[in-house]
């Protein structure tokens, strides 16, 4: 009986701790949806970060007729590791989006014209502000077609908390499009706590 009680207490404590949400590190205007996911990510467990991901979605990000379609951002709030490089970003984005979109070697498309889904194709270049990139990815959520997404990545280090903050702004719109101004409204409020 004593062992059963301890086992039940352990299970309840484990469930409570795993269900705890991280405290938000972002502030966004009303209408932006949010989500916080701890690492390892359920859909991309190969990404070996410790910490969490916080996402913010533009109000019309699910509407394929809107200029805000697929316009969203996320922050990886993680324990400090190696600085991001083009190679590290490419590897992690490919793992992330292949997992998110359910693309693997055996995955078949719902479109009869597409016999096999291609893996995510991502590339980055270093800029004065961090990195910019482009990605061709299967959109399994809305269009069931390949889409091209543009990405801006910036990185901040916080020595006092040993945190690395990797911010990723994403949209299919070109970098000179007005939709990129929306990201200025999403503010990192706790980079060093």
PLY file of the C-alpha trace (Angstrom):
ply
format ascii 1.0
element vertex 193
property float x
property float y
property float z
element edge 192
property int vertex1
property int vertex2
end_header
0.00 0.00 0.00
2.84 2.38 0.91
4.53 1.75 -2.46
1.25 2.29 -4.32
0.70 5.62 -2.54
4.24 6.73 -3.39
3.79 5.66 -7.01
0.52 7.61 -7.30
2.14 10.66 -5.71
5.08 10.41 -8.13
2.76 10.15 -11.16
0.65 13.13 -10.04
3.79 15.21 -9.39
5.25 14.25 -12.79
2.03 15.14 -14.58
1.84 18.47 -12.75
5.43 19.39 -13.58
5.13 18.40 -17.24
1.85 20.31 -17.57
3.29 23.54 -16.15
3.54 26.21 -18.77
6.56 28.41 -19.17
6.09 32.08 -18.47
5.60 34.13 -21.62
8.57 36.09 -22.90
6.65 37.88 -25.67
4.06 40.63 -25.82
1.86 40.99 -28.90
-1.20 43.07 -29.80
-4.70 41.76 -29.24
-5.73 39.28 -31.90
-2.38 37.52 -32.11
-2.79 33.89 -31.02
-0.08 32.39 -28.82
1.30 29.02 -27.87
4.20 27.82 -25.70
5.77 24.40 -26.30
8.58 22.92 -24.18
11.55 21.17 -25.79
11.81 18.47 -26.93
9.08 19.33 -29.40
6.64 16.47 -29.94
6.80 16.83 -33.73
10.60 17.37 -33.96
12.26 15.55 -31.10
15.58 15.44 -32.94
16.08 19.16 -32.14
18.26 19.03 -29.06
17.47 22.29 -27.26
16.64 22.73 -23.58
14.02 25.37 -22.92
10.85 26.25 -24.78
9.40 27.75 -27.93
6.89 30.58 -27.80
4.84 31.26 -30.93
2.71 34.25 -31.98
0.39 34.08 -34.98
-0.83 37.13 -36.93
-4.64 37.53 -36.74
-5.34 36.22 -40.29
-2.46 33.75 -40.53
-4.81 30.84 -41.42
-6.65 32.72 -44.20
-5.07 31.82 -47.55
-6.65 34.94 -49.15
-5.08 37.31 -46.60
-1.74 39.10 -46.86
-1.11 37.72 -43.35
-1.41 34.10 -44.47
1.32 31.98 -42.80
2.63 35.15 -41.10
3.80 34.22 -37.63
6.87 34.17 -35.45
8.47 32.14 -32.73
11.20 32.48 -30.15
13.40 29.62 -29.04
14.17 30.52 -25.40
16.87 27.96 -24.72
19.93 27.20 -22.64
22.99 28.78 -24.18
24.69 26.59 -26.75
26.72 27.27 -29.86
25.89 30.47 -31.71
23.53 30.02 -34.63
25.14 29.53 -38.02
23.65 29.00 -41.46
24.28 25.27 -41.07
22.71 24.98 -37.59
19.65 26.97 -38.67
19.23 24.95 -41.87
19.48 21.62 -40.04
17.05 22.64 -37.29
14.52 24.31 -39.63
14.50 21.24 -41.87
13.87 18.96 -38.87
11.27 21.38 -37.47
9.20 21.77 -40.64
9.49 18.17 -41.81
8.11 17.16 -38.40
5.47 19.90 -38.30
4.22 19.10 -41.80
4.38 15.33 -41.31
6.89 14.79 -44.11
8.88 11.56 -43.97
10.17 9.03 -46.46
6.85 7.14 -46.63
4.48 10.13 -46.49
2.06 10.42 -49.41
0.27 13.55 -50.49
-3.49 13.96 -50.47
-3.04 15.44 -53.96
-3.04 12.57 -56.53
-0.64 14.57 -58.73
1.99 14.53 -55.97
3.28 10.99 -55.55
5.68 11.67 -52.67
6.22 14.70 -50.46
9.60 16.37 -50.70
11.45 17.23 -47.54
11.74 20.87 -46.51
14.31 22.83 -48.47
15.76 25.69 -46.47
18.68 28.09 -46.94
20.03 31.01 -44.90
22.51 33.85 -45.36
24.06 35.96 -42.64
22.99 39.62 -42.50
23.91 42.64 -40.34
20.89 41.83 -38.11
21.29 38.04 -37.93
20.13 35.80 -40.77
17.58 35.80 -43.55
16.36 32.75 -45.33
13.87 31.10 -47.58
12.16 27.78 -47.26
10.08 25.59 -49.57
7.76 23.54 -47.40
4.67 21.37 -47.72
1.62 23.13 -46.22
-0.35 20.25 -44.73
-2.61 22.53 -42.69
-4.31 24.84 -45.19
-3.49 24.62 -48.90
-2.10 21.06 -49.19
0.47 22.52 -51.60
4.10 23.59 -51.46
4.61 27.13 -50.23
7.63 29.38 -50.00
8.27 31.11 -46.68
10.74 33.93 -45.99
12.48 34.04 -42.63
14.35 36.61 -40.55
16.34 35.30 -37.57
17.97 37.31 -34.80
19.81 35.99 -31.78
20.41 37.41 -28.30
22.47 36.03 -25.43
21.73 36.58 -21.77
24.77 35.75 -19.61
22.96 36.33 -16.30
20.43 33.53 -16.97
22.53 31.52 -19.45
19.76 31.88 -22.06
19.95 32.08 -25.81
16.98 33.80 -27.46
16.50 32.97 -31.14
13.71 35.00 -32.74
12.29 33.83 -36.09
9.86 36.02 -38.08
8.19 34.14 -40.94
5.94 35.08 -43.86
5.47 34.11 -47.49
5.53 37.83 -48.36
8.73 39.36 -49.77
10.97 41.11 -47.25
10.00 44.56 -48.57
6.26 43.87 -48.10
4.35 45.91 -45.50
3.34 42.74 -43.61
6.86 42.59 -42.09
6.04 45.77 -40.12
3.59 43.66 -38.09
6.52 41.88 -36.42
7.61 45.17 -34.86
4.49 44.91 -32.68
5.68 41.63 -31.10
8.15 42.52 -28.36
10.51 40.38 -26.33
9.63 41.36 -22.76
11.87 39.06 -20.72
15.12 38.35 -22.50
17.18 38.17 -19.30
15.32 36.70 -16.35
0 1
1 2
2 3
3 4
4 5
5 6
6 7
7 8
8 9
9 10
10 11
11 12
12 13
13 14
14 15
15 16
16 17
17 18
18 19
19 20
20 21
21 22
22 23
23 24
24 25
25 26
26 27
27 28
28 29
29 30
30 31
31 32
32 33
33 34
34 35
35 36
36 37
37 38
38 39
39 40
40 41
41 42
42 43
43 44
44 45
45 46
46 47
47 48
48 49
49 50
50 51
51 52
52 53
53 54
54 55
55 56
56 57
57 58
58 59
59 60
60 61
61 62
62 63
63 64
64 65
65 66
66 67
67 68
68 69
69 70
70 71
71 72
72 73
73 74
74 75
75 76
76 77
77 78
78 79
79 80
80 81
81 82
82 83
83 84
84 85
85 86
86 87
87 88
88 89
89 90
90 91
91 92
92 93
93 94
94 95
95 96
96 97
97 98
98 99
99 100
100 101
101 102
102 103
103 104
104 105
105 106
106 107
107 108
108 109
109 110
110 111
111 112
112 113
113 114
114 115
115 116
116 117
117 118
118 119
119 120
120 121
121 122
122 123
123 124
124 125
125 126
126 127
127 128
128 129
129 130
130 131
131 132
132 133
133 134
134 135
135 136
136 137
137 138
138 139
139 140
140 141
141 142
142 143
143 144
144 145
145 146
146 147
147 148
148 149
149 150
150 151
151 152
152 153
153 154
154 155
155 156
156 157
157 158
158 159
159 160
160 161
161 162
162 163
163 164
164 165
165 166
166 167
167 168
168 169
169 170
170 171
171 172
172 173
173 174
174 175
175 176
176 177
177 178
178 179
179 180
180 181
181 182
182 183
183 184
184 185
185 186
186 187
187 188
188 189
189 190
190 191
191 192
